[in-house]
């Protein structure tokens, strides 16, 4: 009789513990289910792609799990991204902060897009072209290795590339291609329109500053806007159709 009572008590305790665990689990799942996700800093990836990377796995939508998984640890080994930090703002809200690699341009190599940074280091290779990053033409090299410098003879070309891309970004201009000639000539491609800047670095900024006014009138046309000479007091730049 005594043994039966003990067994009943043990069973009752187990039932209570099981109910408590089940209740706690239900509370955690319901309270800490992520309903709102903020994503900032992403350029190469969409918000949905970032969410899929961070919230991967069976408990990927639970903020408590995510806070423990990414505590003092970012998301690494994602192409084009240095790191992603995950912050829990509320039991049902998280913020994902993306720090992407700074891409200055890319070159085509063996049917692959090879992206490099401002110092000329190849930071990523991909079969997908990233919008907003120009193709750089005129660089002479025999091989490319991710994580290493582009093996060009004149490394000052990377300062020129950075200078041009910064100026274009300043005026919210997105060039498809940038061509750097052996004599320092720079040509920017905007669709079917080529802009020949010449090789005068001192007037480059002034010329690019004029493009937001000039390019809209050339939309849908094909040819070269000749801006080799800068007219300080105003002048007419010739567009040569093709």
N, C-alpha and C positions, 0 to 999 in steps of 0.2 A: 504493500500500500504506500509506504514511504517512498519507494523507488518511483512509483507512478507519479506521485506528487512532484518529485524532483524533476522528472522528465517533462511533466506538464509546465512547470515553472520555466525550465530551460527553453522549451518550445515557445512559451509566451514571450520570454525575453528576446528570443531570436526574431519572433514576429514583430515585436516593438522596434528592435534595431533595424530590421529590414524596412519597416514602414518609415522610420526616421531617415534612413539612408535614401530611400526612394523619394521621400518628401523633399529632402535637401537637394537631391539631384534634380528634381522637377523645378524647385525654386531657382537653382543656379542656371538651369537651361533656359527658363522663362525670363529671369531677370537680366541675365548677361548675354542674351541673344542680340547680335549686332543688327540694328535696323538702319543706322545712319553711318555713312562712310564719307569722309572728306579726303580728297586727294589733291596735293599741290606739288608743283615743281616738275610735273611730267610733261615731256615734249614728244619724245620718241614713241611712247606707249600711251594708249587711251586709258581712261579711268577704269574701264571694265577689265582691261588687261592687267593693270596694277592690282586691282582687287583680287583677281584670280590667282596672281602670284603669291600675294601675302596671305590670303584667306584659304589657302589650299589645305586639304585634309578633312577628316570627319568632324573635327571640332573647330574648323576654320572660321565659323561664324559666331564663336563664343569669345567675348571680350576678355573674360578671365583667363581663358587658355592662351589667347594672343598676348596678353600682358606678361604672362610667365614665359612664353616661347621667345618673345623678342625683348625681354628685359636686358638692358645693357648690351643688346646685340641687334645689329641691323640685318636687313636682307641683302645678302651678297651673291656674287656669281650670276648676276643677271646682265646679259649683254646691254651695252650702252649705259649702264647704271653703276655709279660708284657704290652707293649704299641707299637703302630705304629705311627710315625710322618709323616705328609704329607707336603712336601715343593713344592711350585710352582716356577719352575726355569724360565719358559717363558709362555706366554699365551697358548701355545700348548704342554707344557712339565711339568711333575711333577716327583718328586722323593719320593718314599715311603721307609722309614727307619724302619726296623723291629727289635725290641728288644725282642728276645725270652727268655723264662724262661730257666734258666740253669738246665738242666736235667742231673743228675749223673747216674741214673739207674732206673730200674723198677722191680716190683715184680708182680706176678700173684695173683689175689685175686678174687674169685667168677667169674672166666672167664673174668676178666677185667684187663687191664694193668694199674697199679698204679705207676705213675712216681714220683720220689722224687729228691730233690736237695741235695747239698753237706752237708747240716746240718741234713738231714734225714726227712725233712718236705715233706709230700705228696702234690705236687703242682697241679697234674692233674690226672684224670682218663679217660680212653678211651678204646674203643673196637678195636682200630687200633694200631698196633705196629709201633713205630717210629724207622726208620733205624738209626743206629749209636749209639743207646743207649742200653747198655747191660742189660740183665736180671741178677738180683742178687739172688743167691741161698744161702741157709744156714742161713737166718734170721728167727728167731722164733718170731711169733706174733699171737695174737688171733683176732685182728680187725684192721681196717684201716679207717681213716677219712680224707678226703681232707682238707688241710689247717692245719693239725695237724702232730705232729711228729710220725714217725713209732715207735710203742711201743715195742722196743727191750730192753733187760736187759743191754747189754753192748753197750753204745753209741759210744765208741771208734771205733767201726767197720766202722762208716761213714768216719772217717779220713783215714782208710785203703782203703776203696772203692775209695775215692777221690784221694788218692795217686796212686792207680793202674790205674785209668782211665786217670789221667794226664800223667802218663808215657806212656801209650798206645797211647794217642793222640800225644805225643811228637814225637813218631816214626811212626805216621800215621798207627797205627794198630787198627783194629776194631774187638773187641771180641764180640761174640754173647752172651756169658754168663760168669759170674764170680761166682765162688763158694768159700765161706769163711767157713772153717771148725772150729770146736770148739777149736782146738788147735792152731789156727792162720794160718793153712795151706791155701794157695791160689791156686786155679786152674782156668785157663782161657780156654774157649772153642772157637776154631776157626773152625766152621763147624764141621767136624767129628774128628778133632784133638784136644786133650786135652793137655794142658801144665801145668804140676805140678811144681809149684815154691817152694813148701815147706813153712816153716814159718819164714825164716830168712829175716827180713825186711831190714837189712843192705845191702844185696846183690841183692835185688829185682830189683833195677834199672839196675844193670849190666846184669842181666839175660834177662830182657825185651829188652835191647839194642841189644842183639844177635838175637832176633827173626826175624828181617827183612832178615837176612841171612839164618836162619834155616827153616822158614815156607814154602818158595817157593818149597823146595825139598820134602815137605810132602803133597803137593797139590794132592787131589784125594785119599789120603790114610785115614785110620781110625785107631786111637790108641792114645797112651799117650806118649808125649815127657817128659822124666823124667829129671827135672832140679832142683831137691831138693838140690843138691850140686853144688856150684859154683866153677869152676876151674879158679883160678886167672891167671894162666900162660897158659891157653888154656887146652882144654880137650875134650873128646868125650862124648856127651850127648846121652843117649840111647833112642831110639824110640821103644816102645812096641806095636806091632800091635794088633788089636782086631779082 
